[in-house]
Amino acid sequence: MTLGDFIALYQREHAVTRNVLHAFPADKQDFKPHERSNSAHQLAWTFVVEEMMMLKALANEAVLGGGYPPAPETWAEVLDAFDAVGAKVLAAAQAASEPSLNPVTFFIAPKKTGDYPAVTFIWFMLSDQIHHRGQLSVYNRMAGGKVPSIYGPSADEPWL
């Protein structure tokens, strides 16, 4: 795992996540499939928060502390925040050098933290975002939206 590999994958995966976010019906932002599930709005905000943590890791700042930032009120504001932080993550990753990145302290088990190499941590955040993107694509279908192509065709976006 290198920073260069991350940048290439980040550009592709960020664009796919952006497509899934834009496909979700904004008027259904409060949708949640179960009472214990996050709403679509909160799930989408998770993408922004994870990218904020990537940005902090790339800037050699602590990623824990300060609590979970509150989400803006509207779906459009979440989308704007996702685009804005994404541009910052890409610029920071392109400007960074792996030897200058400090280890990142983050959760490794319930109520336990440990250190990750910074590049491993940003890969972890991107992987978690991909996981949550899968959740949002299911929410999208359940909320009546159309699911875009992610890694191949979907029922709503066939390739043939």
C-alpha positions in Angstrom: 0.0 0.0 0.0 1.6 3.2 -1.1 0.3 6.8 -1.1 0.4 6.7 -4.9 -1.8 3.6 -5.0 -4.2 5.3 -2.5 -4.5 8.4 -4.7 -5.5 6.4 -7.8 -8.0 4.3 -5.9 -9.3 7.3 -3.9 -10.1 9.2 -7.1 -12.1 6.3 -8.5 -13.9 5.4 -5.3 -14.7 8.9 -4.3 -16.4 9.4 -7.7 -18.4 6.3 -7.3 -19.5 7.3 -3.8 -20.5 10.7 -5.2 -22.7 9.1 -7.8 -24.4 7.0 -5.2 -25.0 10.1 -3.0 -26.4 12.1 -6.0 -28.7 9.2 -6.9 -30.4 9.1 -3.5 -33.7 11.0 -3.4 -33.0 14.1 -1.3 -36.6 14.3 0.0 -36.0 10.9 1.7 -32.9 11.9 3.7 -34.6 10.8 6.9 -35.2 7.3 5.6 -33.9 4.4 7.7 -34.6 0.8 7.2 -34.8 -0.1 10.9 -35.2 1.9 14.2 -31.5 1.1 15.1 -30.2 2.1 11.8 -28.8 5.5 10.9 -30.9 7.7 8.7 -29.7 8.1 5.1 -28.7 11.7 6.0 -26.5 10.5 8.9 -25.0 7.7 6.8 -24.1 10.2 4.1 -22.6 12.5 6.7 -20.4 9.6 7.8 -18.6 9.8 4.4 -17.8 13.4 5.1 -16.5 12.7 8.6 -14.4 9.9 7.4 -12.8 12.1 4.8 -12.2 14.8 7.4 -10.3 12.1 9.4 -8.3 11.3 6.3 -7.5 14.9 5.9 -6.3 15.2 9.5 -4.1 12.1 9.1 -2.5 13.6 6.0 -1.9 16.8 8.0 -0.3 14.9 10.9 -3.2 15.9 13.2 -5.0 13.8 15.8 -8.1 12.2 14.3 -9.8 11.4 17.6 -11.2 14.0 20.0 -13.6 16.8 19.5 -16.6 14.5 19.0 -18.6 13.7 15.9 -19.2 17.0 14.1 -22.9 17.7 13.6 -24.3 17.2 10.1 -25.8 20.1 8.1 -29.5 20.1 7.8 -30.0 19.4 4.1 -29.0 16.6 1.7 -27.6 19.3 -0.6 -25.3 20.6 2.1 -24.0 17.1 2.8 -23.2 16.7 -0.9 -21.5 20.1 -1.0 -19.4 19.1 2.1 -18.5 15.8 0.5 -17.2 17.5 -2.6 -15.3 20.1 -0.7 -13.6 17.8 1.7 -12.9 15.3 -1.2 -11.0 18.0 -3.1 -8.9 18.8 0.1 -8.1 15.1 0.7 -6.9 14.6 -2.9 -4.8 17.8 -2.7 -3.3 16.8 0.7 -2.6 13.2 -0.5 -0.9 14.5 -3.6 1.3 16.9 -1.6 2.2 14.4 1.1 5.2 12.2 1.3 4.9 8.9 3.2 8.0 9.3 5.3 6.7 12.6 6.7 3.4 11.1 7.8 3.0 10.3 11.5 1.2 7.3 12.9 -2.5 7.7 13.5 -4.1 6.8 16.9 -7.5 5.2 16.3 -9.7 2.5 17.6 -8.4 -1.0 17.2 -11.0 -2.8 19.4 -13.9 -1.7 21.6 -12.7 1.0 24.0 -9.1 0.4 22.9 -6.9 2.6 20.7 -3.7 1.9 18.9 -1.4 3.3 16.2 -1.8 2.8 12.5 0.7 3.9 9.9 -1.0 7.0 8.3 -1.3 5.3 4.8 -2.9 2.3 6.4 -5.3 4.5 8.2 -6.5 6.4 5.1 -6.9 3.1 3.3 -9.0 1.9 6.3 -11.2 5.0 6.1 -11.7 4.6 2.4 -12.6 0.9 2.9 -15.1 1.8 5.6 -16.6 4.4 3.3 -17.0 1.8 0.6 -18.7 -0.4 3.1 -21.2 2.3 4.1 -21.7 3.2 0.4 -23.0 -0.4 0.0 -25.5 0.3 2.8 -26.6 3.6 1.2 -27.2 1.8 -2.1 -29.6 -0.5 -0.3 -31.3 2.5 1.4 -31.5 4.1 -2.1 -33.4 1.1 -3.5 -35.7 1.0 -0.4 -36.4 4.7 -0.6 -37.5 4.5 -4.2 -34.3 5.8 -5.8 -32.3 4.4 -8.7 -29.1 2.6 -7.9 -26.2 3.6 -10.2 -23.5 1.3 -11.4 -20.9 0.8 -8.7 -18.6 -2.1 -9.8 -20.7 -3.2 -12.6 -24.2 -2.8 -14.0 -27.2 -2.4 -11.8 -30.9 -3.0 -12.5 -31.2 0.8 -13.0 -28.0 1.3 -15.0 -27.4 -1.7 -17.2 -24.3 -1.8 -19.3 -25.9 -3.6 -22.3 
